């Protein structure tokens, strides 16, 4: 499951990409503003500027660059090549991820409301 900022333009583009690339349709999605994120206790006391994309799988919950890279690895195929960056030391990955994350609204835009899944997407989204 991917937890994403439902009003972030960049996060929504990442969700669109994963939905397209996930041919096995095994990855689900939930906005961090939703009930499922509350159950996982994600970012409840943090301002939106500090939110990171999160990915939960059978082994745990991952945030930021590690979450993105593990999602790419899960997609398989050629997407596993950029996932090799998982070997880069965490402070380096977090530094570059942080630059994008802190500036995501100004660079990629912000929606007024959370993403509303289309009827075709609905089965892959949790509240």
C-alpha positions as CSV (number, residue, x, y, z in Angstrom):
1,X,0.0,0.0,0.0
2,X,1.2,3.5,-0.9
3,X,0.2,6.4,1.4
4,X,0.4,9.7,-0.4
5,X,-0.5,13.4,0.1
6,X,-3.9,13.5,-1.6
7,X,-3.6,17.2,-2.6
8,X,0.0,17.1,-3.9
9,X,0.3,17.2,-7.7
10,X,3.6,15.3,-7.6
11,X,2.3,12.6,-5.3
12,X,-0.8,12.1,-7.5
13,X,1.4,11.8,-10.6
14,X,3.4,9.1,-8.8
15,X,0.1,7.3,-8.0
16,X,-0.9,7.6,-11.7
17,X,2.5,6.1,-12.7
18,X,2.3,3.2,-10.3
19,X,-1.3,2.4,-11.4
20,X,-0.1,2.3,-15.0
21,X,3.1,0.3,-14.3
22,X,1.5,-2.2,-11.8
23,X,0.4,-4.7,-14.3
24,X,-0.3,-7.3,-11.5
25,X,-2.6,-4.7,-9.8
26,X,-1.2,-5.6,-6.4
27,X,-0.5,-2.2,-5.0
28,X,-3.2,-0.2,-3.2
29,X,-3.4,3.4,-2.3
30,X,-4.6,5.7,0.5
31,X,-4.2,9.4,1.0
32,X,-2.4,10.4,4.3
33,X,-5.5,12.5,5.0
34,X,-7.7,9.4,5.1
35,X,-8.9,6.9,7.7
36,X,-6.4,4.2,6.7
37,X,-3.4,6.4,7.3
38,X,-4.9,7.3,10.7
39,X,-5.0,3.5,11.5
40,X,-1.3,3.3,10.6
41,X,-0.6,6.5,12.8
42,X,1.0,8.2,9.8
43,X,1.8,11.9,10.1
44,X,-1.1,12.7,12.4
45,X,0.9,15.3,14.4
46,X,3.1,16.6,11.5
47,X,2.4,19.6,9.2
48,X,1.7,18.7,5.6
49,X,5.1,20.2,4.6
50,X,6.8,17.3,6.5
51,X,4.7,14.5,5.0
52,X,6.6,11.9,2.9
53,X,5.3,9.3,0.7
54,X,5.0,6.0,2.6
55,X,4.9,2.4,1.5
56,X,3.7,-0.5,3.6
57,X,4.4,-4.1,2.6
58,X,4.6,-7.5,4.3
59,X,7.9,-6.5,6.1
60,X,7.1,-3.0,7.4
61,X,6.4,0.7,6.6
62,X,9.0,2.7,4.7
63,X,9.1,6.5,4.1
64,X,10.5,8.9,1.6
65,X,13.1,7.7,-0.9
66,X,13.2,4.2,0.4
67,X,9.4,3.9,-0.1
68,X,9.7,5.1,-3.7
69,X,12.6,2.8,-4.5
70,X,10.9,-0.2,-2.9
71,X,7.7,0.5,-4.9
72,X,9.8,0.5,-8.1
73,X,11.4,-2.8,-7.1
74,X,7.9,-4.3,-6.4
75,X,6.8,-3.2,-9.9
76,X,9.6,-5.4,-11.4
77,X,10.9,-5.4,-14.9
78,X,13.0,-2.4,-15.9
79,X,11.7,-0.5,-12.9
80,X,14.1,-2.5,-10.8
81,X,17.1,-0.7,-12.3
82,X,16.4,2.7,-10.6
83,X,15.5,0.7,-7.5
84,X,19.1,-0.3,-7.2
85,X,19.6,3.2,-5.7
86,X,18.3,1.6,-2.5
87,X,22.0,0.8,-1.8
88,X,22.9,4.6,-1.6
89,X,23.4,5.6,2.0
90,X,20.1,6.8,3.6
91,X,21.4,10.4,4.4
92,X,22.2,11.0,0.7
93,X,18.8,9.6,-0.5
94,X,17.0,11.6,2.2
95,X,18.8,14.8,1.3
96,X,17.7,14.7,-2.3
97,X,14.2,13.4,-1.4
98,X,13.8,16.2,1.1
99,X,14.5,18.9,-1.5
100,X,11.7,17.6,-3.7
101,X,9.4,16.9,-0.8
102,X,9.7,20.4,0.8
103,X,9.1,22.1,-2.5
104,X,6.5,19.8,-4.0
105,X,3.6,22.2,-3.8
106,X,5.4,25.1,-5.4
107,X,7.0,23.0,-8.2
108,X,4.2,20.5,-9.0
109,X,1.1,22.3,-7.6
110,X,-1.5,21.6,-5.0
111,X,-5.1,20.5,-5.4
112,X,-7.9,22.1,-3.4
113,X,-9.2,18.7,-2.3
114,X,-7.9,15.1,-2.1
115,X,-7.9,12.9,-5.2
116,X,-11.2,11.2,-5.9
117,X,-10.6,7.9,-7.6
118,X,-12.4,7.2,-10.8
119,X,-14.8,4.2,-10.9
120,X,-12.1,2.1,-12.5
121,X,-9.6,3.1,-9.8
122,X,-11.9,2.8,-6.8
123,X,-11.1,-0.9,-6.0
124,X,-7.4,0.0,-5.5
125,X,-8.1,2.9,-3.1
126,X,-8.7,2.7,0.6
127,X,-10.3,5.5,2.6
